[in-house]
Amino acid sequence: MQKLVLAGAFSLLATMAMGQYANSGSQKLKKAGSEIGNPGAVMDYRVSKSSWNPDSLGNHRILVQVSRQGAVARVDIPWRRRDEDPAAKGIIVVDGQTGQVIQNNLAADFTRSSGTVYFEPVSGPGSYYIYYMPYHLKGTYYPSTQYLAAGNQADAAWLQQAQRNKDMIKATAVSIESVDAFNQYGPMEVISTPKEAAALIAKNQGEAFLVFPEDRMHPIRMTRDLPYRWIQKGPSSTFKDTADRAENFAYQLGIYAHKQDLADVKVQFSDLTTSNGKTIARSAITCINNTGVNWIGQRESFTVNVPRGRVQSLWCTVAVPENAAPGLYKGTAKILTADAGSKTIQIQLEVKARLAKDHGVDEPWKQTRLAWLNSTLAEKNTVIAPYTPLKKTGNSIDLLGRELDVARTGFPAQIKSFFDSRMTSIVDSGRNLFTEPVHFHFNKADGKEVKFSSGAIDYTENSEGTVAWQVDNSSSELDMLVKGALEFDGFVNYTVKVTALKDVDFKNISLHLPMVPAATKYILGLGFEGQKTPGEVDWKWQVATKNQDGAWLGDVNAGLQYSLRDEHYVRPLNTNFYLQKPLLLPVSWGNEGKGGVKMGMKGAAYLVDNYTGARSLKKGDTLYFNFRLLITPFHTLDTKDHFANRYIHKYLNTDTAKALGATVINIHQGTPINPYINYPFIRTREMKAYIDSAHKDGMKVKIYNTVRELSNRAYELPALFSLGHEIYSAGKGGGYSWLREHLDQDYIAAWYTPEEKDAAIVNSGMSRWHNYYVEGMNWLTKNIGIDGVYLDDVAFDRDIMKRIKRVLTSDNHPGLIDLHSASQYDKADGYINSAMLYMELFPYLNRLWFGEKFDYENTSSDYYLTEMSGIPFGLMGEMLEHDGNPWRGMVYGMTDRLLWSESADPRPLWKEWDEFGIKDAAMIGYWATDNPVTTDNDKVLATVYQKKGKVLISIASWAPESTDIHLKIDWKALGLNPSSAILKAPAIDKFQQERSFDVNGAIPVAPSKGWLLELSAE
């Protein structure tokens, strides 16, 4: 019953959709394929010259020609479908002359190779269409494709007539048409029949495996079927192609494991040489499936196993030298296996005289950018502005606004911050973070503690970007090798290798961070959203559901993030997908669930106790107690830049954006010049023209481009899938129809943009795709002229962030980066604070934009300060959800972003900023110890923007009800005379009406609102 109802709904939609497509079959017809009984029958695959609504009829149809009148027509269709179980999917038959749905139809003998359809040719001779994968999308941005279920609604009398099989019209299947070129099935997706595959196997029964060399323009797309193209070509031991000088050339070796599983498949290359001795060295040739360079510049190898009955593409690249002499180069690619012998393929590459521009990467459809996967561009840890080179004096290391002292154990003896409480300058007197050095306790089961003897501190690197050291701490029971490294931005990485020298039982092992209480005013992480740090914390590992492995503790101008890491740490998925790839429970810290974190006062310290619980070690056992630190803030606030740069988040004419007062245009994905998510490489000509126009108007343009998910439009998609799950996460498939119809069902469907029919696939975390990402950013900067990038939640670490900042700012490009995040503090994301998740990226951002699911109305000022504003880290931000709260936002210098929504309009506030001259004012927040203006209500906060002779006071209320407040003013600090000072509220549209106040009088403040007050001399 449900199937019939669903079929009826689809038929209704189809009838409505087809009204405008009557007579769409009046195109010139190509010769039809052979009859279905012919094993060589192959349809003509084409893009339709007419259109239809795929969200009811599907993406594909059979054009059928009927030659005469009759009640029943039969058409045999050798469709060679790659989708599974065609018999389970329904069909919709449409009269090509009237556009009406024909209910009298019957599907029979549907297999992946072929099918038969009986239908009533209502209009007699002419064209008819059979839509054979009709569907309807459920959901918008994360849709599921609901295919029409097989069923029958034909009239009973007609069915009887069809079954009598008298005077049956023999119709012809002319072609398979796709709604557009992108949905079309190409030669590599037209399957062979089981009979054809069996014949091929029988013919090559003596071979352990078969090899099908393929050119780069025919990427291998199927792993479970042989393409019919290979039936025609057959396996081969030779490959021939042409390349340009200096080109990143690519080709494929298709491996078919027809007889057995193949283990450890590798390709070994020879030099390519000409008859007169010219050579392309084998060092210039690689198989990206076997070897590569990871995102931190380390060489990696990959194991390729091919299960029996599966196809594996091995992508090979040749870096043709620029000085290669034109000619025919010959060599070999030897395919080795662990247990099925080897095969040698003769390679012939004709190098043309033409010189490829920039290695051919301007033609990515030729797979020239696959070489980017192994790039080490911008890997060297050079100092990035505004940071300064590290300076080591003895065991003390100075960095921008901070200092780290190394204890004799190798752990921090002290960390100091020299940022002032305003967060706008660096001062001479620093704040200590610790009451004593960081240390471990190894408490044995007998109640005694392991006592270590520390060796000398060995500084293994002392460069401008990194200072690294190691210390060997030894005892009779354990050896603890401590390796530490501080980078120029305040990142500290510790690798702590503990080796048992004898059998030993422990009651507990713990890492103590004894922090100065005043430096732990606020907390983020471990289940706490931005708030005052509680008196006690008791937390346990729950990695299956919680993306939590540390916390940030700090004040506005001094703080520390720490995280506890497993030796084999792998970055989990985030932004809706944490539960599908969560954290690994650290073997050391987690200790099978016994470990945890406790915090609370102990003596003079607020002690952070990271404990493991009881465990035993055997002689020779090794544990890694790795952890990372980020010393905050990273730099001072750049208030001048923040208030001068006005962001607009909409694609529109550049002169219109300028007229609206914007100086920076953010181009989102899903727009005409950047249509495909995280793949801004298709409409680059249009993008460059737009950016050139903006530059002429004195504006900057940033584009949406991140790593988290990747558009299905990527030219390299088949090659990336050939790498297993290195680039794409394993999953259950599904999602938008294109994904289901063109991919094997082993992926996670991600964001879908309906306007562009752009369907993304979730990336797997850190991988060589990040190398491609860095190269792509470099190419966009140098060739298209982008001024920066808009990051919309990300799936990469600080190493990649440093690299993209380097390429974005090369040759004096502005390299602006702003980060948007929907709150990650929910079930799907493992209850991690966005600021915790992305803090390692903060040193290289220019602005924060924390938006969806952030609550601007029902959260505290502490939440605003720590979760959203960015101020404790040296950043400033903007608001998004429901356009934010403008009164509270101004206390932190935040507004909403122009035109991200129809109602988002900060221009009235911008007008007041300009009239006052806020970009040249000193921002003194309510958090500053020297704030010259406060209120007599601790729920109503005031931030001052001070200029000579006048002050702008931002007041916002967190009080639950309306209240009257009085200002408490340090007149001397302001340089104003109270007897002649004027206090007024200027008129600001949708913010406040004009009003004057007595400097000593009451000021009414409504709940969740406030004022912008100008205080000046008369």
Buried (B, 14 or more C-beta within 10 A) or exposed (E): EEEEEBBEBBBEBBBEBBEEBBEBBEBEBEEBBBEBEEBEBBBBBBEBEBEBBBBBBBBBBBBBBBBEEBBBBBBBBBBBBBBEEBEEBBBBBBBBBBBBBBBBBBBEEBEBBBBBBBBBBBBEEBBBBBBBBBBBBEEEEBBBBBBBBBBBEBEEEBBEBBEEEEEBBEBBBBBBBBBEEBBBBBBBBBBBBEEBBEBBBEEBEEBBBBBBBBBBEBBBBBBEBBBBBBBEEEBBEEBBBBBBBBBBBBBBBBBBBBBBBBBBBBBBBBBBBBEEEBBBEBEBBBBBBBBBBBBBBEEEEBEBBBEEBBBBBBBBBBBBBEEBBBBBBBBBBEBBBEEBEEBBBBBBBBBBEEEBEBBBBBBBEBBBBBBBBBBBBBBEBEBBEEBBEBEBEEBBBBBBBBBBBBBBBBBBBBBBBBBBBBBBEBBEEBBBBBBBBBBBBBBBEEEEEBEBEBBEBEBEEEBBBBBBBBBBBBBEBBBBBBBBBBBBBBBBBBBBBBBBBEEBEBBBBBBBBBBBEEBBBBBBBBBBBBBEBEEEBEBBBBBEEBBBBBBBBBBBBBBBBBBBBBBEBEBBBBBBBBBBBBBBBBBBBBBEEBBBBBBBEEEEBBBBBBBBBEBEBEEEBEBBBBBBBBBBBBBBBBBBEBBBBBBBBBBEEBEEBBEBBBBBBBBBBBBEBBBBBBBBBBBBEEBBEBBEBBBEBEBBBBBBBBBBBBBBBBBBBBBBBBBBBBBBBBBEBBBBBBBBBBBBEBBBBBBBBEEBBBBBBBBBBBBBBBBBBBBBBBBBBBEBBBBBBBBBBBBBBBBBBBBBBBBBBBEEBBBBBBBBBBBBBEEBBBBBBBBBBBBBBBBBBBBBBBBEBBBBEEBBBBBBBBBBBBBBBBBBBBBBBBBBBBBBBBBBBBBBBBBBBEEBBBBBBBBBBBEBEBBEBBBBBBBBEEBBBBBEBEBBBBBBBBBEEBBBBBBBBBBEEEBEBBBEBEBEBBEBEEEEBBBBBBEBEEBBEEBEBEBEEEBEBEEBBBBBBBBBEE
